[in-house]
Amino acid sequence: MNFEKRDIILILGILLVMIGLTPFMAPIYAAIIGILLYFGIKVYVGRKRKMIENDVGQGLCMECGFKIINDKCPNCDLENK
């Protein structure tokens, strides 16, 4: 979970949610919910990014969009033979 520039936008959005929750509950509970939201979103995005990286592997073929395996596209290379 590295800190990136766009995390500032996430933090500002969560602060606004916390401010919106304060009329309905104590500020400490709003802060706890905000912290849980931040880490929940970071974990979700991290897992999603890792899943996409595993699916893409070495890259995608520019012709058909298939996953490249062993520096060859299984779909395009079969057509060329």
N, C-alpha and C positions, 0 to 999 in steps of 0.2 A: 504494500500500500504506500506508494510514493506520493508525495505532495506535488500536484501539477498546478499550472496556472488556472485551469478551469475549476479547480477546487474552491477558489475564492468565490465564484458564482454560486457554487453549492452551499458554501458556508453562509453567504448573504441570504440565500433563499431559506435556509433553515432558521436563520435569525428572524426572518419575517414570520415564519410559521410559529416560532416561539413567542413573538410579540402578539400574534393573533390568538394564541392559546392562553395568555396570561389573564384575560378577563374571566375565563372559565375555570381556572385552576391556579394553584400556587405557582409562583415563578420557578421554584426549585423543580417541581414536577415537569414544567414546560422545558426546563433546561435538560432534564434527564431524557425526555422524549426527543429533544433536538439532537443530543449526543447519540442516542440509539439510532435515530434516522441517518445521521452522518455515517456512522460505521456500517450500518446495514446497506446503505447505498454503495459505499466503497467496496464492501465484500461482494455484493451482487455484480457490480461492474467489473471487478477483478476476475471473478469466475467466468463471466460472459466473455471477456477479452481472451482469457486463456483457452476457452472452448473454441473460439473463432480461430485463434492461432493454431490449435491442434487440427482443426478441420482444413485449414488452408495448407499447412505443411510447407513445401518448398515454393508454393505459389500457385497461381491459376493460369490456365492456358488463355492466351489473348484471342484465339480463334473461336473456341467453343465454351470456355468457362469451366472445364473440368479441372480437377486437382492434378498437379504435376507430380508424378512418381518416378524416381530415378532419372530425373532430368528429361523425361519424355511424357507427352500427353497420351494417355491410354486410348483416347477416342480418335485424335487426329493421326497418330502414328499407325493405327490399324487401317485407316482409310488410305494412307500413302503406300502401303505395301501391296 
